């Protein structure tokens, strides 16, 4: 699944081709995504101008405004979706469900599993943070508000594992499966430890490692897994994994074979020696 780095790389890739451009046409070829594409979305968007392209967690937010219309187009890439620019008139291939034409180029959504989202949040309904899909999201990992103290206080009494707590997104948003495993390894915290038992000192190690892992992944274009590609091509962070998808291989620090366990139906990778 595209995680925060992949979504941020996508945001940076598409923003220059959209910001300040008028939306000239919209094509909806398959409205049945995870949530149905709203009827009349093409009519709503056509003629508006994209003012900003933002990200909240794993959601992309296109701030659009036109005569008598304003709001945010909310995009989610689902399990294996991607966005890329194509030339106008390029015939759509299979699984290419949505086009947004602006400024002489077409932004095309490919979503083989149809777990993504293309939704509209009108400005009359309040800021995008009021949308039901965004209202319950935790703090952004790069925000100053994300601190060891905040993580420590929010996890007191929690029996769920620290890995599952990070993935839940209610405290901090966007730390997906790959990057949670990598961050916990760097902070030397066992992924199965109950979140409520992790000390403030250990969270003080974890918070900067989460930021560092995410920043490195963004710099390297994210991770390219299966059929995900960013708008500019493949990412390369997977070449630097220290534990993820390395079960049985030697730990890059101590040489102990990396182990794989399943938590909440997701694979977790860790070093049994470095992460006690």
C-alpha positions in Angstrom: 0.0 0.0 0.0 1.3 3.5 -0.8 2.3 5.0 2.6 3.0 8.6 3.7 6.4 8.9 1.8 4.9 7.6 -1.5 1.9 9.9 -1.1 4.2 12.9 -0.3 6.4 12.1 -3.3 3.2 11.9 -5.5 2.1 15.3 -4.1 5.4 16.9 -4.9 5.3 15.3 -8.4 1.9 16.5 -9.4 1.7 19.9 -7.7 3.8 21.8 -10.3 1.5 20.6 -13.1 -1.7 21.6 -11.2 -1.3 24.6 -9.0 -2.7 27.7 -10.7 -4.2 25.7 -13.6 -7.8 25.6 -14.6 -9.5 22.3 -14.7 -10.8 22.0 -18.3 -12.3 18.5 -18.2 -12.9 15.5 -16.0 -13.5 11.9 -17.0 -14.9 9.3 -14.7 -14.7 5.8 -16.3 -15.3 3.7 -13.2 -17.1 5.4 -10.3 -17.1 2.2 -8.1 -14.0 2.8 -6.0 -13.8 2.1 -2.3 -16.3 4.9 -1.9 -18.3 5.8 -5.0 -17.1 8.9 -6.9 -19.8 11.5 -6.3 -22.3 11.9 -9.2 -21.8 15.3 -10.9 -18.2 15.6 -9.8 -17.1 16.4 -13.4 -19.6 19.3 -13.5 -18.5 20.5 -10.1 -14.7 20.5 -10.9 -14.8 21.8 -14.5 -13.9 25.4 -14.6 -12.4 25.6 -11.2 -8.7 26.4 -10.5 -6.4 24.3 -8.4 -5.0 26.7 -5.7 -3.0 24.2 -3.7 -2.1 20.5 -3.5 -1.8 19.4 0.1 -1.5 16.1 2.0 -3.1 14.9 5.2 -1.8 11.5 6.2 -2.2 9.3 3.1 -4.8 11.6 1.5 -4.1 14.2 -1.2 -6.2 17.4 -1.0 -6.6 19.6 -4.1 -7.9 23.0 -3.1 -10.2 24.1 -6.0 -12.2 27.2 -6.5 -14.3 28.7 -9.2 -17.3 31.0 -9.7 -19.7 30.0 -6.9 -17.8 26.8 -6.2 -15.0 26.0 -3.8 -13.9 22.9 -2.0 -11.3 20.1 -1.9 -10.9 17.1 -4.1 -9.8 14.3 -1.8 -7.7 11.5 -3.4 -6.5 8.3 -1.8 -4.4 5.8 -3.7 -5.8 2.7 -1.9 -3.7 -0.5 -2.0 -1.9 -0.1 -5.2 -3.0 3.1 -6.9 -0.9 5.8 -8.6 -1.3 9.2 -10.3 0.7 10.3 -13.3 0.4 12.9 -16.1 -0.3 11.7 -19.6 -0.8 13.7 -22.8 -4.4 14.7 -23.8 -5.9 12.0 -26.0 -3.9 9.2 -24.5 -6.2 6.1 -24.6 -6.9 4.8 -21.1 -5.6 1.4 -20.2 -7.3 -1.1 -18.0 -7.7 0.1 -14.4 -7.3 3.8 -15.3 -10.5 5.0 -13.8 -10.3 8.8 -13.5 -8.8 11.8 -15.5 -8.4 15.4 -14.6 -7.3 17.6 -17.5 -5.7 20.9 -16.6 -3.3 23.1 -18.4 -2.7 20.9 -21.4 -2.0 17.7 -19.4 -4.1 15.0 -18.0 -3.7 13.7 -14.4 -4.7 10.0 -14.5 -5.6 7.7 -11.6 -4.7 4.0 -12.0 -6.2 1.8 -9.3 -6.2 -1.9 -10.1 -7.9 -3.0 -6.9 -10.3 -0.1 -6.8 -9.5 0.6 -3.1 -8.7 4.2 -3.7 -11.0 7.3 -3.4 -12.0 10.3 -5.4 -14.3 12.5 -3.2 -15.4 16.1 -3.0 -15.6 18.2 0.2 -17.4 21.5 -0.5 -16.1 24.5 1.4 -19.6 25.1 2.7 -19.1 22.0 4.9 -16.1 23.4 6.6 -12.4 22.8 6.3 -11.2 19.4 4.9 -10.3 18.3 8.4 -14.0 18.1 9.1 -14.5 15.4 6.5 -15.3 12.0 8.2 -12.3 10.3 6.7 -9.9 13.0 8.0 -11.6 14.1 11.3 -10.1 11.2 13.3 -6.6 11.3 12.1 -3.7 11.8 14.5 -1.0 14.4 14.3 1.4 14.6 11.4 4.8 13.0 12.1 6.7 16.1 10.9 4.5 18.5 12.9 6.0 20.1 16.1 3.1 18.7 18.0 4.4 15.2 17.5 6.7 14.6 20.5 7.9 11.9 22.8 5.8 13.4 25.6 2.6 13.3 23.5 3.2 9.7 22.4 4.0 8.7 26.0 0.9 10.3 27.5 -1.4 9.0 24.7 -0.3 5.4 25.2 -0.6 5.1 29.0 -2.7 2.1 29.8 -2.7 0.8 26.2 -2.2 -3.0 25.9 -2.0 -3.0 22.1 1.5 -3.4 20.7 3.5 -0.3 19.9 3.6 -1.4 16.3 -0.2 -1.7 16.0 -0.6 1.6 17.9 1.5 3.4 15.3 -0.4 1.8 12.4 -3.8 2.8 13.9 -3.3 6.4 13.0 -5.2 7.9 15.9 -2.1 9.3 17.7 0.2 9.9 14.8 -0.8 9.5 11.1 1.0 8.1 8.1 3.4 5.7 9.8 2.5 2.7 7.7 3.7 -0.9 8.0 7.1 -0.6 6.3 8.1 2.5 8.1 6.9 1.4 11.5 9.1 -1.7 11.3 12.1 0.3 10.2 11.6 3.0 12.8 11.2 0.5 15.7 14.3 -1.2 14.6 16.3 2.0 14.6 14.9 2.9 18.0 15.7 -0.6 19.3 12.1 -1.3 20.5 10.5 -4.7 20.1 7.4 -4.3 17.9 5.4 -6.6 20.2 5.9 -4.5 23.3 2.7 -3.1 24.7 2.5 0.6 23.8 1.6 1.4 27.4 4.9 -0.2 28.6 7.2 1.8 26.4 9.0 4.4 28.6 9.3 8.1 27.8 13.0 7.6 27.2 12.3 5.0 24.5 9.7 7.1 22.9 12.3 9.9 22.9 14.4 7.6 20.7 11.5 6.6 18.5 10.1 10.0 17.5 13.2 11.2 15.8 13.7 7.9 14.1 10.2 8.0 12.7 10.9 11.4 11.2 14.3 10.3 9.9 12.9 7.1 8.2 10.1 9.0 6.6 12.3 11.8 5.4 14.9 9.4 3.9 12.1 7.5 2.2 10.7 10.7 0.7 14.2 11.8 -0.5 14.6 8.4 -2.3 11.2 8.5 -3.9 9.4 6.2 -1.5 9.3 2.4 -1.9 8.3 0.7 -5.1 6.4 -2.5 -4.2 4.5 -4.7 -6.7 2.6 -2.3 -9.0 3.1 1.0 -7.2 5.0 3.7 -9.0 5.2 7.4 -8.1 4.2 10.1 -10.7 7.9 10.3 -11.6 8.8 6.6 -11.7 10.0 4.1 -9.1 11.2 4.8 -5.6 14.4 3.4 -4.2 14.1 3.3 -0.4 13.5 -0.5 -0.5 17.2 -0.8 -1.3 18.0 0.5 2.2 15.6 -1.6 4.3 17.2 -2.8 7.5 14.5 -5.2 8.6 11.4 -5.0 6.4 11.1 -8.0 4.0 14.5 -9.4 5.2 13.3 -12.4 7.2 16.2 -14.9 7.5 18.8 -12.5 6.3 21.5 -11.2 8.8 20.8 -8.0 10.7 22.9 -5.2 9.2 24.0 -4.2 12.8 24.6 -7.5 14.7 24.3 -10.3 12.1 21.4 -12.1 13.8 18.8 -13.4 11.4 15.8 -11.1 11.0 12.5 -12.6 12.1 9.0 -12.1 10.7 5.8 -12.2 12.8 2.2 -11.3 11.9 0.5 -8.6 13.8 -3.0 -7.6 12.9 -2.7 -9.5 9.6 0.3 -7.5 8.7 3.9 -8.7 8.4 6.3 -7.3 11.0 10.1 -7.7 10.7 12.6 -7.2 13.5 15.9 -8.2 14.9 15.5 -10.4 18.1 18.9 -9.2 19.4 18.8 -5.5 18.7 15.1 -5.1 19.6 14.6 -6.7 23.0 
